Amino acid sequence: MSGYLTTHVLDTARGCPAAGLQITLFRIVGEDRVELARMTTNDDGRTDAPILPKGDFKTGVYELIFNAGDYLRGSSQVNQEPLFLDQVPIRFGINDAQAHYHVPLLLSPYGMSTYRGS
């Protein structure tokens, strides 16, 4: 069995999933970022498939970029530019190629939080 990567984005200001938020996944190779996937969250704030599925999953350093600004503008939660949070990068390491890595994002216009979920 091979590992895989998922996420879940919750809008803590509105108390609901963050639907329609674009996410980009990069693999960090030295000083370079290699784009691996680009997805948008569904009505439950999740992607329809793993961001990094079984078969493509391997150890290394990765970065998820959550396009929070577009989501916050679209949900009418912000009205002044520049936004406090626009693109939210989360850089993390995968050291177990057999595990499920879950990187959720709790988001509001003025704060965010993440953790390694299950």
C-alpha positions in Angstrom: 0.0 0.0 0.0 1.3 3.5 -0.9 0.6 6.7 1.0 -1.3 9.7 -0.3 -2.0 13.4 0.5 -5.3 15.1 1.3 -6.5 18.4 2.6 -9.6 20.0 4.1 -10.2 23.8 4.2 -12.7 25.2 6.7 -13.8 28.8 6.9 -13.7 29.5 10.6 -15.2 33.0 10.2 -18.3 31.7 8.6 -18.4 28.3 10.2 -18.5 26.3 7.0 -16.3 24.4 4.5 -14.3 26.7 2.1 -15.8 25.6 -1.2 -14.2 26.8 -4.5 -10.7 27.5 -3.0 -7.8 26.8 -5.4 -4.8 24.8 -4.1 -1.5 24.2 -5.9 0.9 21.5 -4.8 4.7 21.8 -5.4 7.5 19.4 -4.7 10.6 21.3 -3.4 13.8 20.1 -5.2 16.8 22.1 -3.9 15.9 25.7 -4.6 13.3 24.8 -7.2 9.5 24.3 -6.9 8.0 21.8 -9.3 4.3 22.0 -9.7 2.6 18.6 -9.3 -1.1 19.4 -9.0 -3.7 22.2 -9.1 -7.2 21.5 -7.6 -10.2 23.3 -6.3 -12.1 22.4 -3.1 -15.6 21.0 -3.4 -18.7 21.9 -1.4 -17.2 20.1 1.6 -13.9 22.0 1.5 -12.0 19.0 0.2 -10.6 18.0 -3.1 -12.5 15.4 -5.1 -9.4 13.2 -5.2 -6.1 13.1 -3.2 -3.9 16.0 -4.1 -1.0 13.5 -4.3 -2.4 10.1 -5.0 -1.1 6.6 -4.4 1.6 5.9 -7.0 2.8 9.5 -7.2 3.5 9.7 -3.5 7.1 9.7 -2.3 9.1 11.2 0.6 10.5 14.7 0.3 9.6 18.3 0.9 6.3 19.7 -0.4 4.5 23.0 -0.4 0.8 23.6 -0.7 -0.3 27.1 -1.7 -3.9 27.9 -0.7 -5.3 30.8 -2.8 -7.1 32.2 0.2 -7.4 35.8 -1.2 -9.6 34.8 -4.2 -11.8 32.7 -1.9 -12.1 35.5 0.7 -12.9 38.1 -2.0 -15.5 35.8 -3.5 -17.2 35.2 -0.2 -17.4 39.0 0.4 -15.4 38.7 3.7 -12.9 41.4 2.7 -13.1 44.7 1.0 -9.7 46.4 1.4 -6.5 45.7 -0.5 -4.0 44.4 0.2 -5.5 41.5 2.1 -3.9 40.3 5.3 -4.0 36.8 3.9 -3.8 36.2 0.2 -1.7 33.2 -0.7 -1.1 30.9 2.3 1.9 28.6 1.8 2.4 25.5 3.9 5.7 23.8 3.5 6.0 20.3 5.0 8.0 17.1 4.9 6.9 13.6 4.0 9.1 11.0 5.6 6.9 7.9 5.4 5.9 6.8 1.9 3.3 4.4 3.2 1.3 6.9 5.3 -1.7 9.1 4.7 -0.7 12.7 5.1 -3.6 15.1 5.7 -2.8 18.8 5.8 -6.0 20.8 6.8 -6.3 24.6 6.8 -8.5 26.5 9.2 -9.0 29.9 7.5 -10.5 33.3 8.3 -9.7 36.8 6.8 -7.2 37.5 9.6 -5.8 34.2 10.7 -5.1 30.6 9.8 -4.0 27.4 11.4 -2.8 24.0 10.2 -1.7 20.7 11.6 -1.0 17.2 10.5 -4.5 15.6 10.5 -5.6 12.0 10.1 
